[in-house]
Amino acid sequence: MSEQTKGKSLYQLADQFIALANELVQEEQDLGKVGTALRFAAARFNAFEAAIKSADLANEKDNALKWFTAEYKDMLSDNLDDHIANPPVSAVPESEVDDSAKIFKG
């Protein structure tokens, strides 16, 4: 039985996490806080995944870091490209956008 037929797809599972994150943004009214919490949760869960899958995590730590970092970078790059091609429409008026979130300028 293939991975695709065992249960929900990667994208269906991701959509559930995104839906929860969107709910939390509405509750907290803080996109940055929720984004940081989601990154921390991913890091914590991935560390757990690595620990379960590794026979010797202390010796395999650098390889695990490289693998997870490369995976995240590829996924983030693909999604950034998608948002460049299809910019999200903000429900917040431009005059109310929090400038502190614009941290990506060189």
MDAnalysis code that builds the backbone (N, CA, C; Angstrom):
import MDAnalysis as mda
import numpy as np

u = mda.Universe.empty(318, n_residues=106, atom_resindex=np.repeat(np.arange(106), 3), trajectory=True)
u.add_TopologyAttr("name", ["N", "CA", "C"] * 106)
u.add_TopologyAttr("resid", np.arange(1, 107))
u.add_TopologyAttr("resname", ["MET", "SER", "GLU", "GLN", "THR", "LYS", "GLY", "LYS", "SER", "LEU", "TYR", "GLN", "LEU", "ALA", "ASP", "GLN", "PHE", "ILE", "ALA", "LEU", "ALA", "ASN", "GLU", "LEU", "VAL", "GLN", "GLU", "GLU", "GLN", "ASP", "LEU", "GLY", "LYS", "VAL", "GLY", "THR", "ALA", "LEU", "ARG", "PHE", "ALA", "ALA", "ALA", "ARG", "PHE", "ASN", "ALA", "PHE", "GLU", "ALA", "ALA", "ILE", "LYS", "SER", "ALA", "ASP", "LEU", "ALA", "ASN", "GLU", "LYS", "ASP", "ASN", "ALA", "LEU", "LYS", "TRP", "PHE", "THR", "ALA", "GLU", "TYR", "LYS", "ASP", "MET", "LEU", "SER", "ASP", "ASN", "LEU", "ASP", "ASP", "HIS", "ILE", "ALA", "ASN", "PRO", "PRO", "VAL", "SER", "ALA", "VAL", "PRO", "GLU", "SER", "GLU", "VAL", "ASP", "ASP", "SER", "ALA", "LYS", "ILE", "PHE", "LYS", "GLY"])
u.atoms.positions = np.array([
    [0.850, -1.182, 0.000],
    [0.000, 0.000, 0.000],
    [0.894, 1.243, 0.000],
    [0.640, 2.157, -0.898],
    [1.479, 3.355, -1.003],
    [1.142, 4.360, 0.092],
    [2.059, 5.322, 0.269],
    [1.850, 6.389, 1.255],
    [0.569, 7.163, 0.970],
    [0.269, 7.389, -0.311],
    [-0.893, 8.189, -0.699],
    [-2.203, 7.520, -0.308],
    [-2.247, 6.187, -0.270],
    [-3.502, 5.505, 0.011],
    [-3.678, 5.157, 1.487],
    [-2.684, 5.405, 2.296],
    [-2.759, 5.057, 3.719],
    [-3.628, 6.016, 4.525],
    [-3.754, 7.235, 4.099],
    [-4.505, 8.215, 4.869],
    [-4.459, 9.553, 4.174],
    [-4.480, 10.590, 4.977],
    [-4.466, 11.936, 4.423],
    [-3.144, 12.220, 3.721],
    [-3.215, 13.053, 2.701],
    [-2.001, 13.442, 1.985],
    [-1.211, 14.460, 2.812],
    [0.029, 14.658, 2.420],
    [0.876, 15.679, 3.033],
    [0.170, 17.032, 3.026],
    [-0.457, 17.370, 1.900],
    [-1.112, 18.671, 1.764],
    [-2.362, 18.772, 2.628],
    [-3.104, 17.686, 2.769],
    [-4.276, 17.698, 3.644],
    [-3.863, 17.895, 5.100],
    [-2.810, 17.221, 5.507],
    [-2.313, 17.382, 6.872],
    [-1.808, 18.814, 7.090],
    [-1.041, 19.323, 6.128],
    [-0.530, 20.690, 6.236],
    [-1.676, 21.683, 6.330],
    [-2.730, 21.474, 5.545],
    [-3.890, 22.375, 5.586],
    [-4.544, 22.394, 6.962],
    [-4.521, 21.267, 7.675],
    [-5.073, 21.245, 9.032],
    [-4.231, 22.104, 9.979],
    [-2.910, 22.025, 9.860],
    [-2.039, 22.867, 10.683],
    [-2.244, 24.345, 10.339],
    [-2.362, 24.644, 9.060],
    [-2.567, 26.029, 8.629],
    [-3.904, 26.562, 9.133],
    [-4.946, 25.738, 9.084],
    [-6.257, 26.155, 9.586],
    [-6.179, 26.485, 11.075],
    [-5.478, 25.662, 11.843],
    [-5.304, 25.937, 13.274],
    [-4.508, 27.225, 13.471],
    [-3.441, 27.401, 12.698],
    [-2.635, 28.624, 12.807],
    [-3.494, 29.846, 12.495],
    [-4.340, 29.762, 11.483],
    [-5.214, 30.886, 11.143],
    [-6.197, 31.191, 12.277],
    [-6.716, 30.156, 12.916],
    [-7.597, 30.357, 14.079],
    [-6.844, 31.067, 15.204],
    [-5.615, 30.642, 15.445],
    [-4.818, 31.247, 16.509],
    [-4.471, 32.700, 16.187],
    [-4.225, 33.002, 14.920],
    [-3.976, 34.394, 14.528],
    [-5.205, 35.242, 14.847],
    [-6.391, 34.712, 14.577],
    [-7.618, 35.454, 14.885],
    [-7.764, 35.669, 16.391],
    [-7.463, 34.646, 17.182],
    [-7.565, 34.745, 18.647],
    [-6.523, 35.696, 19.221],
    [-5.281, 35.538, 18.790],
    [-4.162, 36.284, 19.361],
    [-3.967, 37.654, 18.727],
    [-4.472, 37.822, 17.509],
    [-4.270, 39.056, 16.750],
    [-2.777, 39.380, 16.627],
    [-1.974, 38.328, 16.388],
    [-0.526, 38.502, 16.307],
    [0.058, 37.431, 15.383],
    [0.152, 37.763, 14.098],
    [0.665, 36.840, 13.093],
    [2.094, 36.406, 13.413],
    [2.929, 37.343, 13.834],
    [4.321, 37.025, 14.140],
    [4.462, 36.036, 15.283],
    [3.642, 36.210, 16.316],
    [3.681, 35.314, 17.473],
    [3.267, 33.900, 17.069],
    [2.214, 33.809, 16.282],
    [1.735, 32.502, 15.838],
    [2.756, 31.858, 14.891],
    [3.351, 32.645, 13.992],
    [4.372, 32.112, 13.099],
    [5.571, 31.588, 13.863],
    [5.999, 32.331, 14.871],
    [7.132, 31.894, 15.693],
    [6.785, 30.625, 16.458],
    [5.575, 30.560, 17.000],
    [5.140, 29.360, 17.727],
    [5.083, 28.155, 16.796],
    [4.630, 28.364, 15.567],
    [4.551, 27.272, 14.605],
    [5.944, 26.774, 14.218],
    [6.884, 27.699, 14.023],
    [8.266, 27.285, 13.725],
    [8.870, 26.528, 14.902],
    [8.604, 26.999, 16.118],
    [9.127, 26.306, 17.301],
    [8.516, 24.913, 17.406],
    [7.210, 24.817, 17.175],
    [6.541, 23.516, 17.234],
    [7.116, 22.563, 16.192],
    [7.359, 23.075, 14.980],
    [7.950, 22.234, 13.929],
    [9.342, 21.773, 14.342],
    [10.147, 22.681, 14.882],
    [11.498, 22.325, 15.311],
    [11.453, 21.275, 16.424],
    [10.539, 21.469, 17.354],
    [10.441, 20.532, 18.474],
    [9.998, 19.152, 17.988],
    [8.994, 19.130, 17.097],
    [8.503, 17.858, 16.591],
    [9.545, 17.181, 15.709],
    [10.256, 17.958, 14.889],
    [11.297, 17.379, 14.036],
    [12.450, 16.833, 14.855],
    [12.789, 17.477, 15.956],
    [13.829, 16.943, 16.844],
    [13.382, 15.609, 17.431],
    [12.111, 15.527, 17.799],
    [11.549, 14.274, 18.300],
    [11.608, 13.195, 17.209],
    [11.210, 13.572, 15.991],
    [11.257, 12.637, 14.859],
    [12.685, 12.119, 14.649],
    [13.647, 13.014, 14.665],
    [15.043, 12.624, 14.481],
    [15.498, 11.686, 15.597],
    [15.104, 11.986, 16.825],
    [15.499, 11.155, 17.960],
    [14.928, 9.740, 17.845],
    [13.687, 9.645, 17.367],
    [13.051, 8.334, 17.215],
    [13.697, 7.542, 16.075],
    [14.038, 8.225, 14.988],
    [14.559, 7.549, 13.795],
    [16.063, 7.274, 13.855],
    [16.774, 7.892, 14.775],
    [18.235, 7.790, 14.812],
    [18.695, 6.722, 15.796],
    [19.716, 6.003, 15.378],
    [20.349, 5.043, 16.280],
    [21.340, 5.734, 17.204],
    [21.878, 6.886, 16.759],
    [22.882, 7.611, 17.536],
    [22.768, 9.098, 17.201],
    [21.799, 9.763, 17.802],
    [21.498, 11.155, 17.462],
    [22.680, 12.085, 17.720],
    [23.441, 11.832, 18.743],
    [24.597, 12.691, 19.027],
    [25.558, 12.719, 17.833],
    [25.791, 11.573, 17.237],
    [26.693, 11.502, 16.083],
    [26.009, 11.892, 14.772],
    [24.707, 11.790, 14.725],
    [23.971, 12.086, 13.501],
    [23.335, 13.476, 13.505],
    [23.559, 14.231, 14.580],
    [22.919, 15.543, 14.726],
    [23.212, 16.467, 13.544],
    [24.472, 16.590, 13.148],
    [24.818, 17.487, 12.037],
    [24.119, 17.083, 10.745],
    [24.061, 15.782, 10.471],
    [23.364, 15.313, 9.277],
    [21.869, 15.589, 9.365],
    [21.303, 15.414, 10.543],
    [19.880, 15.700, 10.727],
    [19.607, 17.188, 10.506],
    [20.461, 18.041, 11.055],
    [20.300, 19.481, 10.851],
    [20.368, 19.843, 9.366],
    [21.334, 19.268, 8.663],
    [21.463, 19.547, 7.230],
    [20.229, 19.071, 6.476],
    [19.756, 17.879, 6.786],
    [18.607, 17.318, 6.072],
    [17.344, 18.144, 6.322],
    [17.030, 18.406, 7.600],
    [15.818, 19.177, 7.915],
    [15.910, 20.599, 7.372],
    [17.086, 21.205, 7.443],
    [17.264, 22.563, 6.927],
    [17.047, 22.611, 5.421],
    [17.604, 21.648, 4.707],
    [17.425, 21.603, 3.250],
    [15.959, 21.377, 2.886],
    [15.296, 20.483, 3.608],
    [13.869, 20.232, 3.364],
    [13.051, 21.511, 3.572],
    [13.289, 22.198, 4.703],
    [12.543, 23.419, 5.005],
    [12.826, 24.502, 3.967],
    [14.106, 24.652, 3.601],
    [14.471, 25.684, 2.626],
    [13.757, 25.454, 1.299],
    [13.720, 24.223, 0.830],
    [13.036, 23.909, -0.425],
    [11.541, 24.203, -0.331],
    [10.929, 23.787, 0.761],
    [9.496, 24.013, 0.943],
    [9.184, 25.506, 1.050],
    [9.990, 26.230, 1.800],
    [9.781, 27.669, 1.956],
    [9.977, 28.386, 0.629],
    [10.997, 28.020, -0.115],
    [11.254, 28.645, -1.411],
    [10.078, 28.438, -2.362],
    [9.564, 27.218, -2.423],
    [8.410, 26.937, -3.283],
    [7.203, 27.783, -2.890],
    [6.964, 27.905, -1.591],
    [5.806, 28.674, -1.126],
    [6.001, 30.177, -1.294],
    [7.238, 30.663, -1.131],
    [7.508, 32.076, -1.408],
    [7.266, 32.377, -2.887],
    [7.728, 31.486, -3.764],
    [7.482, 31.662, -5.198],
    [5.991, 31.711, -5.494],
    [5.222, 30.862, -4.823],
    [3.773, 30.853, -5.014],
    [3.154, 32.185, -4.590],
    [3.620, 32.743, -3.464],
    [3.079, 34.026, -2.991],
    [3.559, 35.198, -3.836],
    [4.714, 35.071, -4.469],
    [5.179, 36.102, -5.403],
    [4.258, 36.112, -6.619],
    [3.952, 34.920, -7.123],
    [3.088, 34.803, -8.300],
    [1.626, 35.111, -7.982],
    [1.218, 34.844, -6.746],
    [-0.177, 35.015, -6.326],
    [-0.218, 35.712, -4.963],
    [0.044, 37.028, -4.940],
    [0.116, 37.726, -3.646],
    [-1.187, 37.582, -2.852],
    [-1.062, 37.317, -1.560],
    [-2.270, 37.218, -0.729],
    [-2.919, 38.591, -0.579],
    [-4.212, 38.587, -0.447],
    [-4.958, 39.824, -0.225],
    [-5.131, 39.979, 1.277],
    [-4.653, 41.100, 1.803],
    [-4.732, 41.342, 3.236],
    [-6.079, 41.952, 3.589],
    [-6.661, 41.489, 4.703],
    [-7.904, 42.056, 5.197],
    [-7.639, 43.314, 6.021],
    [-6.353, 43.584, 6.279],
    [-5.966, 44.740, 7.088],
    [-5.646, 45.904, 6.146],
    [-6.268, 47.080, 6.375],
    [-5.944, 48.239, 5.535],
    [-4.453, 48.565, 5.603],
    [-3.875, 49.035, 4.493],
    [-2.446, 49.358, 4.408],
    [-2.006, 50.273, 5.546],
    [-2.865, 51.216, 5.937],
    [-2.513, 52.163, 6.991],
    [-2.371, 51.494, 8.354],
    [-2.924, 50.280, 8.514],
    [-2.869, 49.586, 9.798],
    [-1.846, 48.453, 9.825],
    [-1.107, 48.263, 8.737],
    [-0.119, 47.190, 8.692],
    [1.010, 47.513, 9.657],
    [1.371, 46.537, 10.459],
    [2.428, 46.679, 11.460],
    [3.782, 46.639, 10.759],
    [4.498, 47.761, 10.748],
    [5.792, 47.833, 10.072],
    [6.841, 46.924, 10.697],
    [6.626, 46.493, 11.939],
    [7.621, 45.628, 12.575],
    [7.703, 44.280, 11.880],
    [6.689, 43.913, 11.126],
    [6.706, 42.637, 10.419],
    [7.549, 42.707, 9.155],
    [7.916, 43.904, 8.728],
    [8.715, 44.062, 7.507],
    [10.195, 43.968, 7.862],
    [10.613, 42.776, 8.202],
    [11.973, 42.562, 8.697],
    [12.902, 41.999, 7.643],
    [12.426, 41.802, 6.425],
    [13.204, 41.092, 5.434],
    [14.004, 41.974, 4.520],
    [13.990, 43.280, 4.752],
    [14.774, 44.188, 3.924],
    [16.236, 44.097, 4.327],
    [17.111, 44.158, 3.310],
    [18.557, 44.033, 3.530],
    [19.073, 45.079, 4.368],
])
